[in-house]
Amino acid sequence: MTGETTVRTAVRFHGRSAQRETVRALLDGLRAHSGHLVVTGEPGFGRTALLQWAARSFRAGSVLHLGPATNRRAPATAEELLGTLRAAAGEAPLLVCVDDAHLWDAPDRAALGRAAESLHTGGRIGLLLSVAGHRAVDPEYARLPVVRLDPLAPSHADALLDDVTDGATAPAVREQLLAEAEGNPALLLALVRRLSPAELRGLRPLPTPLADAGTLAAVAGRALSGPSPDAHDLLLTVSAAVRASDGPDVDTGLVLDALRHLRPESAPASAADPLPEVLAGAGDRLRFHSPLLRRTVHATAAPDRRRAAHRALADVLEAGGHRLPALLHRSWSLSGRTPAARLADRLAALAADGTVPASPRLRTKAYARAAELTADGAARAERYTAAAEQALLAGRPDRARPLLAAARGCAAPAAVRGRAELARGMAELRDGPVGDAHQSLLLAASLLAADAPADAATATLAAAVAAWAAGDLPACLATLSPGPVGRPQAPGRCPDPVRDHRVGMRALLEGRLDRAAPSLEQVVERGRTDDRPEALLRSASAALLLGKVDAARRAGARALAAARQLGSDALVPQALEYLAYAELRAGRHSQARVHAEDGLRTALRAGQRNTAAHHRAVLALAASIEEEPQAVARHVEAALATARRHGLAQAATLAEWAAARADLGRGRPHDAADRLGLLVLPGPGRGHFAVWRLAVPCFVEAAVLAGRPEDTHEVLTDFADWAAFGADPQAAAQLARCHALLAPRDRADDLYLRALARHDEAGGDFERARTALLYGKWLRRRRRPREARGRLGTALAGFDRCGAGVWAAQARAELRALGAAPQARGAGTLTRLTPQQLRIARHVAEGATNREVALTLAVSTRTVDYHLRKVFAALGVRSRLELARMVEQAEQDQGAGRSEKTGAQP
């Protein structure tokens, strides 16, 4: 111990929103019926805290905390336990909380499990159990619905740290604490408690290791108590092997061979031997159920035994020709932390050798270990920097930041400091204030200019990307300038791909397409023959700038495949981002949504909140045509939360546009015009310089419908210039539609027809259907019903084909106003639903909430939300009431003998 900080209790529950929503559904349902739920998670994840939160939140009745029976000769039966609970409940709802239910003895667990399954027979009793997540769920509880506690997201762990330290933690210390805690809230609090106030503020060096054996053991508690010596050796060997593995599991054969080296006098271990409960076996792989317990086993082992385990693993791996992991284990078998120059040089050389098969994650460990064993300050800084670069490639910015902090503490030449600033800037670009990223990347370019001009050019282009994300046009142009921008410029010519991209971007921003196109087309063309993910991402970006969405999709898909094949987890979310944007630009909203959902998951997993915000903005835009408004609001709120903190003007503009388009789709043009006016009209609040023009067609439509056509004239002139520029294939048709909306009666007809002809050239179901809908409305109001019916029918078909349920409802309403009968949305339409969607639709039609449906079907509320959004889009309904009416009508039709398959009309 080096000191101690008094950690105050967190003033609010951080994260766990999905889990609390599931528990809240159980509590809310107790007003009408019984229910049960199991909470599981590894030590320190807050199972007890969640049960305590549930007990505090329950207001409908009383709370009973139930523990294992003591001083009892015979175990209670399920019937006796049920009787006790019903007697305690009386006529009111009762919440029963059972913490650590896995510690009950087997007969009592069996009684508790059977009682939980029998609760539905009467009363209003809620049974909320917690069981350990570091072991398999007991069979007695295996049939009960489970909510799992995962590691805290970086933003929630960051907020928890601020909450308990009043934000007094130094940035470098914060990064190390968050990386070491790995999302475990109890471990994070224990680490903070271990440090003195001076250490928290960065005034004194941190202890090494930060998470020592005592801290880890205190958080793990009783989970590791009492293994036999043989079992302990097995656990230690697995935990040691994972340190040089690419993932959380290791080869069973490797572990067994190492055990034979570790204890040659014992009977040889076999894959058929039973495993300790904290281990899981799958095929020929072994892993710990809990990463915390794996770390605890390794840290608390006797030093001599720990080194012996690494030595045994090194021997086995060397014999098998696995040079890099073998050398890593050999380095960990050394005693103490004294420098070992020859071993450090060999480790660094192997990590740098591209012919050695190794993932970025393994190379990170090798470089970092080489740095630890290096005495020379400059070499140590270079190796820490290389480790950070590999950590970023592996999608672990949380690991990269402490490594960069370690590099900063060593004297190093300008080229190494430039590489460190480049890595720091790239981390901030994906997960930090983009203004800070811009400055870090400019500094990197200046430091790299003399010795590494290619890297300097890469840093400069990345700095321009940061300025682009921030919506800072002057900074973007200045960064892309061929001359000095307040910093030394690399001598000579930039490498062709980067130079062409840079020249093309600047010309495009200056409105000179004749100069931009040749350079950007060179970048796109190089992507056809290059297999590197970075080059393919540049190709996809250049294609998007030129409006070549098909080329962008091809390059993005190849970049995605290349990044996955190389294990470059950091590049996967960006490739999916470009794919999602390309699909949006092409009007394929469903495909854009699929890519954005995948991109959001991978971005959050890789710690890239900025990239996640862009994916949320895409999801909001997709939801604005096909979902209920709550989905749009959820995505918009999440995107704006990050965009405002990190200065992401592009993501913010896209999210605001999505909210406005949802208003327009739901028939609220005044609200849409108000929102869009802030984005597109001149003024300090105008949206991102490269995005606001895309929202102009929506603004013109909203302003005309709201009776404010005079607001559109200035921005329509700008949009006409944009359409003439040729970078957006839809713009010409949208411009004709805008002119038709504003035109006098004698000219509008021709302009609508011209717009539809342009749509036929450009493609895209959604935008063409919008034009057909507006034309049909105009024809109906001009008392031309036959022509109107044809245009509205075409619009409805287009909206149905691209899943634009909100807009399809407008087309149906217009057709009904004409006296036409659009295809019934009753019995026949329900055949569009999958069996799971149909079950959810029927439960919702009966008045169940999403939480109640989740409990009934034993799925998560997120699953219900997802399927219900698909139901709304498929059926074209906008409210639960409308869905209920449709389901009721379908059942009436079925009862009257009409076929569900044909959907025959009365």
Disulfide bonds with the S-S distance in Angstrom:
none
